[in-house]
Amino acid sequence: MDLVFDRGDPQKPRGHALLYFRVDTEPDTVYATYVVTLPVKSDLTKYVPPFLASHLGNLPLSDLSAFAMPPVPEAVGSYADLERLSRLREDDLVYGGSMFSFDLPRMMETATEAVQVYSSLCSDTLGMTSTPAEGAAAAIGEELRETLAAAVPEPEPEPEDDSDDSLNVNEVLFSFMSESDKLGELSRLLGQLRFAVEGSDQSAVDEVIAEVTVLARHLPDTFKVMELLDVAKDNSERSSQLAKLYIDRCFRLSAGDAGAAQQLEAQIQLLRDQD
């Protein structure tokens, strides 16, 4: 793949770029993602629970030296807007070619290939044969270094409970998920909770409750996730019915079906009044 630098110098890449693509059938729209080459190579497998790793798409978790976010280029409007952003942020502005906007797997694959090419340019700039991450360390300017330093919080004492690390990672992952993905994760966690409650596994119950509590912070209050969690902790038949109504209501609200959500709310209230 050949990258075209509309702004910036391929001989001296900054290490951070707005990467964009065009679609022949959509001449007025550009699809873009943001590429970053890291100054320090990261091994995210030490921090990401295996069952959540899939939510990071095709990121190389064990050798993360450069990546694009979002992993699939998003429509951003006009080229002029993108150019203005690149100037304000002092980013390279790089054209990756044309693609089909309906072919999401191919879009992700093309973006990944462009990241690899851009990262290699960062290393080649210094005439290095090391990893892209090591080359990127010198390619990123002092201004960006200061920005990164200000954004990274001071290291905190290592927690006694490893579950704290997991919850912190979940906080980040949930923030990147779409609403539909969050609801899918909520459904999966409720299934785990039901299994743990029926097996009287209090440790597993507490772990799932903690994860759902974190997830609830990333969903609208109108979804009433904490009320859902409250009934899901009980393994009675009535609680099981309530949990199903609550989760169905969440999906209806997410889909914009307010009428169906209101009907489900009435059913929930009717069942609760049977106490």
C-alpha positions, 0 to 999 in steps of 0.5 A: 500500500502507498500512502499519500501525505497531503500534509506532513512529510513521509520522510519525517512523519510525526508519529500521529496522523489523520488517515482517510479514505474515499468511496467512489460512490460517495464523492462528498464524504471521507472516511477517517481514523486516527493513527498513533505510533506508541513511544513504548511497546505495550503488551495488553494481554497482561491487563485485558481479561480474555473474555473482553479481548474480542472487543478490541477488534484486530488490535495486536494485544501482545505487541501493540506498537501502533494502532488506529482508533476507531479500527474501522474508518468512520464518515467524518464529512468533508475533506476540508473539515479533516484538513482543518483538524490536521492543522489545528492538531499538527497531525499528518494528513494521510490518504490511504486510497479508495474503499467500499463503505459497506464492506466493514471487514475489508475497511478494517483490514485496509486501515490495519495495513495503512497503520503498518505502513505508516508505523514502518515509515516512522522507523525508517525515518531514523534508519532503524531496524528496530520495532515500529514502536522504538522508531516512533519514540524518536519520531514523535515531537517534544510537544506530543511527548509533553501532551502524552505525559500530561494525559498519563496519570501518576502511577498508583500503588498496586492494588491488593485485589487483582479484580481492581485492575480488571474493573479499571480495564472494563471502564476503558473498554466499555467507553469504546463500545457502542450501545448495542455492544454494551447491551450484549455484554450486559446480557452475557453478564446477567447469564453469568450472574444467574449461573453463579447465583444458582450455584451459590458461588458468592465470589463469582456473584460479587465479581459479576455484580462489580462488572455490571455496576461499572457497565451501568455507568456507561448506559443511560439512567433510563435503562434502569440497569441497577434495578435490573441487577437488583432483581437478577441477584434473586434466583426466584421465578418471579425475579427471573421474569422481571430480569427478562422484562428489564433487559427487553426494555433496555433493548427496546429503548436502545432501538427507539421503540418508546411505545414497546418500552412503556408497555414493558414498564407497565408489565414490570410494575404489575409484577412488582406490585404482586409483592 
